[in-house]
Amino acid sequence: MPRDEVEKIDAISQSAVDSYLHRSSVTYLECCISLMLTHMSREQVVEILRSEANMLEELG
């Protein structure tokens, strides 16, 4: 198989992996938020998520 075809297949494969990981990460986050909402108030969850978001922004 020519080298450029192998590189195209590798790029397609990497793109598929990246998409899967992105979707899986978002789904996991949604599950975590749902779990939090089963035993915490919405306001508490929002406060925690805002705090985590602020920490991420500070890390740059």
N, CA, C and O of each residue as an XYZ file, in Angstrom:
240
protein
N       0.856     -1.173      0.000
C       0.000      0.000      0.000
C       0.904      1.238      0.000
O       1.847      1.325      0.787
N       0.610      2.186     -0.882
C       1.430      3.402     -0.936
C       1.394      4.184      0.385
O       0.403      4.180      1.115
N       2.496      4.838      0.646
C       2.668      5.569      1.910
C       1.572      6.618      2.131
O       1.074      6.760      3.248
N       1.192      7.355      1.075
C       0.187      8.405      1.239
C      -1.181      7.827      1.590
O      -1.961      8.465      2.297
N      -1.476      6.621      1.098
C      -2.740      5.966      1.461
C      -2.730      5.544      2.929
O      -3.737      5.665      3.626
N      -1.596      5.055      3.383
C      -1.453      4.668      4.790
C      -1.635      5.897      5.678
O      -2.297      5.825      6.713
N      -1.054      7.013      5.278
C      -1.188      8.246      6.053
C      -2.637      8.724      6.088
O      -3.102      9.211      7.118
N      -3.357      8.589      4.968
C      -4.774      8.967      4.934
C      -5.592      8.086      5.876
O      -6.448      8.579      6.611
N      -5.327      6.792      5.850
C      -6.039      5.858      6.733
C      -5.726      6.178      8.193
O      -6.619      6.165      9.041
N      -4.467      6.464      8.482
C      -4.084      6.841      9.851
C      -4.806      8.107     10.299
O      -5.257      8.195     11.441
N      -4.917      9.079      9.411
C      -5.595     10.339      9.745
C      -7.079     10.106      9.988
O      -7.648     10.664     10.927
N      -7.707      9.295      9.158
C      -9.128      8.968      9.337
C      -9.328      8.236     10.656
O     -10.263      8.528     11.402
N      -8.454      7.296     10.935
C      -8.531      6.535     12.183
C      -8.371      7.445     13.392
O      -9.132      7.337     14.353
N      -7.398      8.332     13.354
C      -7.172      9.253     14.473
C      -8.360     10.188     14.658
O      -8.738     10.497     15.788
N      -8.941     10.634     13.566
C     -10.121     11.499     13.643
C     -11.291     10.766     14.293
O     -12.019     11.346     15.099
N     -11.472      9.499     13.946
C     -12.550      8.697     14.537
C     -12.316      8.497     16.034
O     -13.254      8.579     16.826
N     -11.083      8.239     16.416
C     -10.747      8.077     17.836
C     -11.007      9.378     18.588
O     -11.592      9.369     19.671
N     -10.573     10.489     18.013
C     -10.785     11.793     18.652
C     -12.271     12.080     18.840
O     -12.680     12.556     19.899
N     -13.074     11.796     17.828
C     -14.525     12.014     17.921
C     -15.139     11.136     19.000
O     -15.968     11.596     19.784
N     -14.736      9.883     19.040
C     -15.257      8.960     20.044
C     -14.917      9.440     21.453
O     -15.777      9.455     22.333
N     -13.674      9.827     21.660
C     -13.254     10.289     22.984
C     -13.987     11.563     23.391
O     -14.337     11.734     24.559
N     -14.218     12.452     22.434
C     -14.964     13.677     22.725
C     -16.389     13.346     23.157
O     -16.860     13.829     24.187
N     -17.070     12.522     22.368
C     -18.456     12.144     22.698
C     -18.517     11.400     24.027
O     -19.408     11.653     24.838
N     -17.590     10.497     24.252
C     -17.573      9.723     25.498
C     -17.329     10.621     26.702
O     -17.942     10.433     27.753
N     -16.452     11.580     26.555
C     -16.160     12.497     27.659
C     -17.372     13.344     28.007
O     -17.674     13.542     29.184
N     -18.068     13.846     26.994
C     -19.270     14.647     27.240
C     -20.347     13.788     27.896
O     -21.013     14.236     28.829
N     -20.520     12.568     27.420
C     -21.512     11.668     28.010
C     -21.170     11.371     29.465
O     -22.056     11.350     30.319
N     -19.902     11.144     29.747
C     -19.469     10.881     31.122
C     -19.762     12.085     32.019
O     -20.256     11.927     33.135
N     -19.460     13.271     31.532
C     -19.733     14.482     32.301
C     -21.224     14.619     32.581
O     -21.618     14.964     33.696
N     -22.051     14.353     31.582
C     -23.501     14.422     31.776
C     -23.966     13.420     32.829
O     -24.840     13.729     33.640
N     -23.389     12.230     32.818
C     -23.737     11.223     33.835
C     -23.325     11.691     35.224
O     -24.070     11.514     36.188
N     -22.146     12.284     35.327
C     -21.682     12.792     36.625
C     -22.607     13.883     37.140
O     -22.942     13.904     38.324
N     -23.017     14.778     36.270
C     -23.924     15.850     36.679
C     -25.257     15.262     37.121
O     -25.819     15.691     38.128
N     -25.761     14.296     36.384
C     -27.025     13.653     36.769
C     -26.908     12.989     38.130
O     -27.822     13.084     38.949
N     -25.795     12.320     38.376
C     -25.573     11.693     39.676
C     -25.548     12.739     40.784
O     -26.159     12.548     41.835
N     -24.852     13.832     40.552
C     -24.799     14.902     41.549
C     -26.196     15.420     41.865
O     -26.516     15.701     43.020
N     -27.023     15.544     40.834
C     -28.369     16.091     41.024
C     -29.287     15.140     41.791
O     -30.349     15.552     42.257
N     -28.891     13.877     41.926
C     -29.731     12.939     42.679
C     -29.622     13.146     44.182
O     -30.500     12.717     44.930
N     -28.548     13.803     44.634
C     -28.384     13.969     46.082
C     -27.911     15.360     46.495
O     -27.558     15.581     47.653
N     -27.906     16.292     45.553
C     -27.522     17.670     45.855
C     -28.536     18.601     45.213
O     -29.223     18.232     44.260
N     -28.620     19.799     45.742
C     -29.522     20.773     45.121
C     -28.904     21.269     43.814
O     -27.693     21.191     43.606
N     -29.761     21.772     42.953
C     -29.280     22.308     41.681
C     -28.283     23.441     41.938
O     -27.273     23.557     41.242
N     -28.571     24.264     42.931
C     -27.683     25.383     43.251
C     -26.299     24.895     43.684
O     -25.285     25.487     43.314
N     -26.261     23.819     44.466
C     -24.973     23.266     44.891
C     -24.188     22.737     43.698
O     -22.978     22.942     43.597
N     -24.883     22.060     42.804
C     -24.220     21.515     41.616
C     -23.675     22.653     40.757
O     -22.540     22.590     40.284
N     -24.477     23.680     40.560
C     -24.036     24.828     39.767
C     -22.809     25.475     40.404
O     -21.859     25.827     39.704
N     -22.823     25.631     41.712
C     -21.691     26.237     42.419
C     -20.419     25.412     42.222
O     -19.349     25.960     41.956
N     -20.542     24.110     42.352
C     -19.381     23.227     42.168
C     -18.870     23.297     40.735
O     -17.666     23.411     40.507
N     -19.777     23.230     39.774
C     -19.361     23.267     38.368
C     -18.727     24.607     38.006
O     -17.754     24.648     37.252
N     -19.266     25.696     38.532
C     -18.658     27.015     38.288
C     -17.254     27.076     38.882
O     -16.331     27.605     38.261
N     -17.102     26.539     40.072
C     -15.792     26.520     40.713
C     -14.795     25.720     39.876
O     -13.656     26.144     39.682
N     -15.226     24.576     39.387
C     -14.352     23.742     38.546
C     -14.024     24.453     37.237
O     -12.885     24.397     36.772
N     -15.007     25.121     36.640
C     -14.777     25.853     35.391
C     -13.784     26.991     35.614
O     -12.902     27.222     34.787
N     -13.928     27.696     36.727
C     -12.987     28.779     37.050
C     -11.575     28.241     37.210
O     -10.614     28.854     36.744
N     -11.451     27.095     37.870
C     -10.138     26.490     38.059
C      -9.515     26.133     36.703
O      -8.323     26.352     36.489
N     -10.317     25.588     35.800
C      -9.810     25.251     34.469
C      -9.351     26.491     33.710
O      -8.317     26.475     33.043
N     -10.135     27.572     33.819
C      -9.752     28.811     33.142
C      -8.447     29.364     33.700
O      -7.622     29.885     32.950
N      -8.257     29.254     35.009
C      -7.025     29.736     35.625
C      -5.811     28.930     35.172
O      -4.709     29.466     35.055
N      -6.020     27.648     34.921
C      -4.913     26.806     34.455
C      -4.496     27.162     33.037
O      -3.385     26.855     32.605
N      -5.418     27.822     32.310
C      -5.138     28.311     30.968
C      -4.958     27.227     29.986
O      -4.715     27.495     28.809
